[in-house]
Amino acid sequence: MSCPICHKETDPKYRPFCSKRCADVDLGRWLTGAYAIPADEDDRPNEDELAPPRPH
């Protein structure tokens, strides 16, 4: 298996990465939003769905 960042052979200690550096690069990409799941506008809830229930 190769490292998804640099494509070197993986190290069992950092699997699926080859080193701490590549693991940190991957984490940084997640934290900055570089990795994202695309969504359609229709998938987002409207304001009525987000509003707390009103008391009767």
Protein Blocks (a to p, Z undefined) as FASTA:
>chain_A
ZZfklopacdfklocbfbfklmmmmmmmmmnomaccdddfklpccfklmpccddZZ
